[in-house]
């Protein structure tokens, strides 16, 4: 699972222009049922790690604000990356 999620994330980010730091990264998980907040964050771990690797800044850096959302439906993930204002 880890390897597949990281590979898919890297492939999806290939050729994308990342806005200037600092960033707000919103990861929206889609699945048949909602998760509680700690499981939601855990389900996004490998995606978060790969986004940070592609950008080249550790995911624990204060240059990121990580947000997690969820929607019910077929499994999938949406990622929005924006410059953090202020």
VENPEZI-V275297 format. One record per residue. N is the residue number from 1. RES is the residue in three letters. D_LAST is the distance of its C-alpha to the last C-alpha in Angstrom with 1 decimal. Layout:
N RES D_LAST
N RES D_LAST
This chain:
1 UNK 36.2
2 UNK 33.7
3 UNK 35.0
4 UNK 35.1
5 UNK 31.6
6 UNK 30.2
7 UNK 32.4
8 UNK 31.4
9 UNK 27.7
10 UNK 28.3
11 UNK 30.5
12 UNK 28.1
13 UNK 25.3
14 UNK 27.9
15 UNK 27.2
16 UNK 23.8
17 UNK 21.0
18 UNK 18.0
19 UNK 14.7
20 UNK 12.8
21 UNK 11.3
22 UNK 9.2
23 UNK 10.7
24 UNK 11.3
25 UNK 15.1
26 UNK 17.2
27 UNK 20.9
28 UNK 23.3
29 UNK 26.8
30 UNK 29.8
31 UNK 33.1
32 UNK 36.1
33 UNK 34.9
34 UNK 31.8
35 UNK 30.9
36 UNK 29.8
37 UNK 26.2
38 UNK 27.4
39 UNK 29.6
40 UNK 26.9
41 UNK 24.6
42 UNK 27.8
43 UNK 28.8
44 UNK 25.7
45 UNK 26.0
46 UNK 27.7
47 UNK 25.5
48 UNK 22.4
49 UNK 24.4
50 UNK 25.4
51 UNK 22.0
52 UNK 20.8
53 UNK 24.2
54 UNK 23.9
55 UNK 20.4
56 UNK 21.8
57 UNK 19.3
58 UNK 20.6
59 UNK 19.5
60 UNK 19.0
61 UNK 16.3
62 UNK 13.0
63 UNK 11.6
64 UNK 12.5
65 UNK 12.0
66 UNK 15.5
67 UNK 16.7
68 UNK 20.4
69 UNK 22.3
70 UNK 25.9
71 UNK 28.5
72 UNK 32.2
73 UNK 34.3
74 UNK 35.5
75 UNK 33.9
76 UNK 30.9
77 UNK 27.3
78 UNK 24.5
79 UNK 21.3
80 UNK 18.1
81 UNK 15.7
82 UNK 12.5
83 UNK 9.5
84 UNK 6.5
85 UNK 3.8
86 UNK 0.0
